[in-house]
Amino acid sequence: MKMKAIFVVVLLIVLSIVSCQKSGNDGVASSISGFTSSDPIYMVYDLSKPVTIYLYMLGDIPADLNDVITEANEKYFKPILNTTVEMQFLAWSDYEIKYPLILAGGDEVDIIYTSSWAFYDQESIKGSFLELTDDFIAKWMPVTEKEQPVASWLNVKIDGKIYCVPKMHQNPTVKAWAIRRDLREKYGLPRLTDWDSLENYLVTIAKKESGIRAYAAAGENSELQDSYLGYKRILGTNYPVFFAWQGDEVWREPVPEELTFRYVTEWYTDFALKMAEFASKGVWSKNVMNNTIPTRDAFLLGSSASLFWMADVTFALGKTLEDSGLGTVEYYNITTDPDAPFGRPPLNGDCWAIAASSKNRERSALVIDLMKNNASLRNLLQGGIEGRHYMAQDNDRFTPGPEAEDYPFNCWAWALNHPETLKAAIDPGMHDDQKAIIANIESRDMIDTYVSLFRFDIVPVATEWAVISSLIEEYTASFECGIFGDQTKTKLEEFHAKLEAAGLDKLTDEFRGQYAAYIESYQDIGGERHD
């Protein structure tokens, strides 16, 4: 009897161990797994099997990437998830060719960067990305499920389904004008205060200065379109061909019936006529359509007297120009209302997707969850090694470290952007006008809006859009550069007629209908309207 009792006890222990092992395979930590996560959040998972996750990113490889990823593996991925992350980069020069091939071929890929501009729709529809159900997100991305802005999931839904994890935060995109202060002072012109003073500067430089273009447009002129758009207080949607005319009214959310196709608005007609006037006055070269030197490069080389681009890039180019002794620069924001709130930018511009072919889907999800939400790891991946690549400040800002050039801050980890991502410290040597622009940006509220978070599904009108988009490509660059001259109005009428024949009314109705449905969805998840 005693031996039987011992046998029963041993049998119960064995059955208990087997039960624990089975439970571990279901995602619950096993007491005999041989691995315990160093982070309590992830202790509930069976991470006994070491796994390598292959992560693909777009862009140029920073020189010190291996040092940073090695530290990330040793300090975070291995001790927390029993995982090694290996990174591959698809270069800007050929990512458009390689991206779909990587997903379709036999390459090992688990996590891949995607975006509204980088294959998200196409590859999701093809089935290249894993669908992330609510249950999957809750189980395998526990922190993301709690912390991710709820409205951001609406940004990435395709036919009601989610195929990627968007970033958690996006700073507003603010563009600024840079002009040559030395040239403005040379001709006794006042500082810029509005569009009229900008126009006066451009036309004066075009008339009086030789060897320098007032604004060296190249092949197209979409940046000036953005400047004029803000000046006229047009409120854009996340689908850039539709806008709401705001005129001089106080900012408010548009209703569906106000959303109008950009190229048939009174605003666009005014813009096209203004560009024809600029072209006739020599603001840019008559050979503009064949000019292959980007405006940014021309400004940097001193052959363009102005530039309108992202504020941070504009500041950097202006400093380089001044350091080279080619002239002096000053900066202006004459485009947006300095007191208006920012509509929160859409978050689908930088995302992580899990490849449908991944052999380690659950572990990939945990890697994404850890990267996005562990502040120390996020700072490492975005900023590099503290003390080498960046120097953390006490006020959630950073300054470049001695080896910053080998790992520029946030040179690839855009999909990890978070409200607590470190911000660059303000350089005391900045111009006062630069400091004023930055201070204004940081002082303005950012609010969730229907219009800025709306995402349009083009599939129901794909046929009409194929024709309409080809017409946009055919006509708009010429309007932007004023090529049609005195015939601009006639060409606009021709353009509008072709758009109508291609199905513009159907496209507009579909857009407004989806927007109206989106408003209901947004309210259902607790979104607030800002009128």
N, C-alpha and C positions, 0 to 999 in steps of 0.2 A: 504493500500500500504506500509505503514511504517513497519507493522508486517511482510509482505511478504519479504521485503528487509532484515529484521533481520534474518528471517528464511533462506534465500538464503545464507547470510554470514556464519551462523552457519553450514549449509550443506557443504559449500565449505571448512570450517575448518576441519570438520569431514572427508571429502573425502581426504583432504591433509594429515591428520594424517594416514589414512588407507594406502594411497599411500606410505608414508614414511616407514610404518611398512613392507609393501611388499618389498620395495627397500632394507630394512635392511636384509630381509631374503635372498637376493641375494648377500650378502657380503658387502653392503654399510652401513655405520654407520647410525643409526636412531637417530634423535635428541631427541626422547623420550625413548630411550632404558634403561635409568637409569644407564648406565655404559659408561664411557669415558676412553679410554686407556690413561695411563700416557705417552706413547711414541707416538709421532706424526706419526711414520711409520705405526702404527696399528690402528689409529683412523678411518680409512676408513672402517673398518669391523664392522659388527653387532656382538658385544660380550656381548649382554645383558644377555644371558643365562650362568650362572656359570656351568663350566664343570670340571670333574675330568678325567685326562689322566693317563693311566696306562702304565708305561715304564718299559721294561724288559732289564736287563743287565746280562752279564756273569761274574763270578768270586766270590771273597770273599767279604763279606759286611764289609766295614770299620766301626770301632767302633762308629765314630761320624757322620755316614751318616744321621741319623734323624735330628741332629742339622743343618747340612748343607742344607738338603732339606727343612726343615722348614724355614730357612732364605731365600732360593731361592723362595719359595712360597710367603712369606710375602713381600719381596722386589721387586720381578720381575714378577713371573707368575700370581699372583692375580691382582696387580695393572695395569699390562700391558695387560694381555690377559683374565682376569677374569677366571683364570684356576688354579686348584690345581693339581700338579703332584705327583703321588704316584709311588715309585720305588720298583721293585721286582728283586731279584738276583737269577740266576740259578748257583749253585755251580759248580766248576770245576769238582768235583767228579762224577756228574751225568747229566751235561748239555746236553750231547749228547743224552741221553734218553728223558729228559724232554722237550727239545727245540721243536721238532716236535709235541709233545703231547700238549704243550701249544697252539700252533697255530691251531691244529686240534680240540681241545676240546672246552669246554664251558667257559674257563677262559677269563676274561676281559683283553684284551691286545690291546693297541693302537699303541705304538712305541716299536720296539725291535731292539736290536743290531744285526747286521749281518756282515759277512765278507767273503772274498774269501775262508777262511778256516772254516767258521762257517755258513754253510747251505744256503749261498746266492743262488747258482745255483739251488740246490735241491728244496728249498721252493719257489723260483720264478717260476720255471717250474710247480710246483704243484698248483700255483695260491694262495699261502698263503700271498703274499705281494701285496699291491696295486700298479698298474702301475702308474708311475708318468709321465704324459704327459707334453709336453712343456707348454701347456696352464695352467695346474694345477700348475706347478712350478712357472710360471710367476705370477699367481693370488694369490697363497697361501704361497709362499716363496719368497717374493719380494726382500729381501736383498741377499739371497742365489742365486737367479737368476742372480743378478748383479755381485756378488763377487766370486762365485764358479769358479775355473779354468775350462775353457771350455773343455780342454782335459780330465779332470777327469771323465766327463760323459761317454766318450768312454770306460773308465776302467770298467764300470759297466753295459754296454749294453748287453742284452741277446736277440738274434734275433732282434736287432734293438730297443729294448724297455728297459726302465729304471725302476727299482723296488726299488731303495734305493738312499740315499743321502750320497756320500762319504765324508770323511774328506777333509779339505782344504789344509792340509800340512802334510808332513811326513819327519822327519829328516832321513838322510841316515843311513842305518844299517851298522855300522862299528864294526868289531870284532878285538880283540887284543889278543896277546899272553901274558900270565903271566908265568914267570919261577921263580924258587927259586934262588935268588941271592946268598944266603949263600952256596948253593951247587955248583953253577957255580964258585965261588971264591975258594971253597974248592979244586977243581980239576984244578985250574989255567986256566980256559977256558975264551976266549975273550967274550966281549959283542956281542949280536946277531946283525947281519947286513943284513942277507939274509937267504934263505932257507938252504944253505949249513952249515952256522954256527948254525942254529937251529938243523939240523940233527946231527951235531957233538955233541951238548949238549945232545940231547936225547939218542944217542947211548952210550956216555960216562957214563951217569947216569945209563943206563940199565946194563952196564958192571961192574961198580965199586961200585954202591950204593946198599946196601941190605935193605929190608924192605920198600922201596919206589919205586914205578913204575915211569919210565920216563914219561909216559903218560898213565893214567889209563883208557883206553877205556872200554866201557861197552855195549856189545851187538851189537853195530854198531859204525861207526866212521865217520858220516857225517860231523862233524865239521872239521876234517882234510881235508876232501874233499873240503870244502869251502876255507880253507887256501891254499891248493895246486892250486885250481882253480884261485884264485886271483894272486898267484905267477906266474902262466902261462899266465896271462892276457886273461882269457876267459871272454867274455861279455855275461852275462846271460839275458834271457828274463823273462817275468812275468810268464811264464810256465816253471818250472825249469828243464824239461828234454831236452830242446833245447838250444843250445849255438852257438855262433859264435866264431870261432878260430881267435884270434887277434895276436898271436905270439908276436913278438917284435915291431910290427908296432905302429905308432902313433894312438891314439884312434880315432875311426871313427864309424859311423853308419854302420851296416852290411846290405847288400842287401839280399833279400829273399833266394837266392841260397846258401848263406853262412851259413844259419841256419841249424845245424846238430844235430841229436839225440845224447845226451850226451854220452851214454854208448857204442857208436861205434866210438868215436873219438880217435885219436892218444893220446890226452891228458888223456883220461880215462884209456887207456892201460898203459901209463906211471905211472899213479897214482896207479893202482892195483898192478903193479910190485913193486913199491916203498913200498907199504903197506906190501906186502909179505916179502920184505927185512927187514922192521922194525920188523915184527912179528918174523922172524928168529933170530933177534938180541936181542929179549927180551924186546923191548920197552914197550910192554904191556903183560899182562898175557896170557899164553896158554889157559886159561879157559875163555877167553874174551867173548865168546858168552853166557856164563852163568853168567857173572858178572852183578849183579843188582844194584850196587852202581854207580850212575851217576858220570861222571868225575868231575863235579863241586863239588860234595860232597867230593870226594876223595881228591881233591886239598885243600878244606877247612879243612879237617881232617889231612892234612900233609902226606897223603899216595900217592899223585901224585905230581911229580916234575914240572908239567906244566899244563896249561889250555889254551884252545883257545875258546873264547866265546864273547858275546856282551861286548863291551868295558866297559860300565858303570857297568855291573854285575861283570865283571872280576876285576875291580877296587875295588868294594865293598867286594868281597870275599878275595882279597889279603889283604885288610886292616884288615878284621876280623882275618885272619890267623896270621898276624903280631901282632895284639893286644893280641892274645892268646899265643904268645911266641913260636910258632912252627917253625918259620923261618923268613927270609926276602924275599921280592918279588920285582921284577922289570918288566917293561911292554914294549912291542914292537909292532910296526906295521911293519911287514916285508912282508905283503901280497899285499898291493895295492900301485900303483904309487902315491907318495905324491903330485904330481903336476897335476894329472888327474882330470877333473871335475867329479862330481857325476852325473850320470843319475838320474833324479828325480824318487824316488821310486813310485811304483803304489799306488794309493790312495784308492784302493778297499779293503785294509786290515782292515779298521774300518769304518763302515757305520751305518746309521739309516734307518730302513724300517718301513713303516706304514702297520699294519696288514690289510689284505683285509676284515677281519671281524669287524674292528673298526667301532663303531657307531659315532665317532667324527673325521672323516678323515681330514676335513679342519682345525679343531682346533689342531689336532696332527701336521699338517704341519706347523702351526704358531709356535707351541712350538719348533719344530726342528729349524725353522728359527731364533727364538729368542736365543736359546741356542748356536747356532753356531756363531752368529754375534754380540751379545751384550757382549762387552769385560768384563764388570764388572761381569756379570752373569757367563760368561765362566771361569773367574778366580776363582770365588766362587766354581763352580762345579768341576773344575780340582784341585784347590789348597786347598779348604776348607775355613775356616774363617780366614781372615787376622789378624795377631797378635796372633792367637792360633796355627793354623796348618802351616802357612808359613809367612815369613816376606818379603814383596816386597822391592826390591832395586831400585835405581834410573836408573839403566841401563838395564831394562827389564829382570832382573834376580831375583831370590828369594833364600832365605836361609830357612832351616827348622825352624818352630816355636816350642815353648815349648811342644806342644801337637801333633807334626807331626806324631808320631807313631799311633795315633788314626785316622788319615786321610792322608796317604802318598800322596805326590803330584802325580796327574794324575793316581790314582790307578784304575780308571774305565772309565773315560770320554775320551777315546782315539779317539772316532769318532768326538770329538770337536776340535781336533788338528788344529791349525791355525798358520799362519806365525808369529803372535804376541803372541803365547803362551809363558808364562814365561819360561826362561831357568834357570837351577840350577847355582848358583854362584860357581865359582871355589874356592875350599877350599885351603887356603894358605898353609895348611899342606900336600897337595898332593906332591907326588914325582915329580921331574922335568920331568921324562919320561912320566908321566900321563899328565902333563900340556902341554907337547909338542904334544902329540897325540890329545888332545882336541883342541889346537890352530890350528893344521893342518886341522882337520875336519871343523872347523868354517871358515877357510880361503879359502877353496876350493869352486869353483863355483858349483851351481846346475843347470842343464839344462834339459829341456824337450827333451826327445829322443823318436824316434819311438819304439825302442826295449824295453825300460824300462816301457812304458805305454801300450804296446800291451797286449791284453787279448785274450786268445785262447778259442773258443767254442768247447768243446769236443764232442758235440752231434752227428755231422755227422759221427764220427768214434768211437762211443761209444763201439761198439762190438770189434773192434780191440784193443781199449785201455784197455778194461777189461782183455784181455789175456796178453797184454804187461805189464800192471801194476802188474799183478800177477807174471810175470817173473822177474820184477824188485825186487819185494819183496823177491822172492826165492833166487836170486843170489847176490844182491849188498852188503848186510851186510857182507857176507863172503869175497867179494873182498875188502871191506873197512878195514876189520880186518886181511887181509892176510892169511886167513884160508887155501886157496888152495895151498900155498907154491910153490913148483916147478911145480905144475900142473896149475898155474894161466893162462898161455897162452892158454893151451888146454881148460880150462874151459871158457875163454873168447870167443874162437871160437865156443864152444858149445852154449853159451849164445847168440851170434850174430846170429847163424843159427836159433835158436828158435824165436828170434825177427823177423827175415825176414819171417819165416813161419807164424807168427801171424799177419802180415800185416804192418810191419814197413814202407814200401815204401808208402802205402796209407796214413798212419798217417803223414809222412813227407810232402807229397804233399799237404795234407789238411792244415797243419800248415803253410807252405810257402805261399799257396794261400790266406789264411786269413790274413797273415801278409802283403802281397802285397796290398790287398784290404784296410787294415787298414791304410797303408801309404797314400792312396788316400783320405780316410776320414779325416785323420789328416791334410793333406794339405788343404782340403776344409774348415776346421774351422780356418785356419790361422796359423797352427803349422809351426815351422821353423825346417829345417833339420840342423843338426850339423855335418859337415864333417871335 
